[in-house]
């Protein structure tokens, strides 16, 4: 910020900052009104936002998602609607801001076992909670 102090800027100005190409997207005055240009002082608040990030979205799958009903997996259909609406809204916002982010969706859950009643081949990865119950955390990348 110190290298920018005492300089003028304007909307959509491209500049090199700390070796990174940046662009001024929005300028606000001290009362929050949008401006076309401005002078940077030591009191200027600068917010940096990346237009290309790698985002991991972790979605916890509860017991009810694994227990499918006999009427056509209604739980999964509702879950897909929620995920679709969220992801569509997220992508729409990214497109509006002309961002180029990458998204990875990961489902995760915690599977509890009866004490000492878990598959032998899983013994090396079984953990125990504060009450001594054995569990296994499961992660699955569903979209990359």
N, C-alpha and C positions, 0 to 999 in steps of 0.2 A: 504494500500500500504506500509505503514511504516514497517509492520511486514514482508514483502517480500524483503525490501531493504537489499542489501548485500548478497542475496542468488542467486544460479544458478538455471536455469530452462531449460527444453528441451521440444521439441515437444511431445504432448500427455501425458505429466506428469500430474498425478492426485495428488491433494493436498486438504487439508482442509483449507478454508479461511473464517474467521468470522463465523465458524460453518456450512459453506456450502461446499459441495463437488464440486470442480471445476476441470477443465481440460484445460491445455494449448493447444489451437487449432492452433494458428499461432504466429510466432515470426518474427518481422522485425527489421533490423538494422536501424541506424539513417538516412540512405538515402532511406529507403523503400524496401530494398531487403529482401526476405524471408531467414530465418536462421533456423537451426536445434536446436540450443541451444543459451543461452545468460545469461548474468549477470545483475541482476536488481539493478539499482542505483536510487537515488532520482530524477533523470531526466527521468527515464523510464516512458513512457506513457502506461497505462494499460487500455484496453477496456474490459468491462464485457458484455457478451451476454447470455441471458437465452436460454436454449434449450427446455424449456417447459413454454409457456405463454398462457394466455387466451386473444385472440384478438377479438375485435368487429369491424366489417367493416360496416360503415353506408353508404348506397347508397341512394342518393336523387332521388326521382321519380318526374319528372316534369309533367306538364299538358299534354304534348304530349303522355306520357306513359299511361295516363288514357283514352285518347281519341282514342279508337281503330278504325282502319279502317275496312271496310267491306270485305277486301281481305284476311282475315285470321290472323288478329292481327299482321301485319308486324312489328309494333313498338316493341311488346314484343319479337318477334323472334330476332330482332337485339339486343335488350337489353340482352337477354339470351346469345347470342354469346359473347358479351363484358364481361359479368359477368363470363361466363364459361372460356374464355381465360385468364382473370385476375386470377381467382381462381386456374385454372390448373397451370399457371406459378408460382403462390405463393406456391402451394403444392409441385411442382417440386423443387423449391428452398429449401423448408423446408426439403424435403426428401434428397436432396443432402447434406445438412448440418447436417443430422441425428437429426433434431429437432423434437420435439413431441408437437407441439402447438395445441391449440383448437381454432376454428374459429366460430364465430357467425355472421351471416349476417342479418342486419336490414335495411329494407326499411323505408324511412321516407319522409314525404311531409308536406307542409303547405297548408291548405285548407282555402281560404278566403270566407266570407259570405257577402251578402249585409247588410248594416247597419240594425241592429235589426231584421234581417230576418234569424234566425237560429233556429234549433230545440230546443224547450223548455228544453228537458232533457239534452241538452248540455250546458245550460246557465252557470252552475257552473265551466266549464272548458274552456269556451271561453275567449280568451285574446284579447287585442287591440294593434295594432302597433302604431308607432309614429304619423300616420295620423288619428288614431281613427278607422281604419278598423278592424272589428272583424275577428279573425282567430282561427283555431284549428290546432295544430301540431299533426300529426298521425305517430305512430311508429308501425312497424309490424316485428316481428322476423320471418324470412323466412327459416332460416337454423341454427341449433344449434348443 
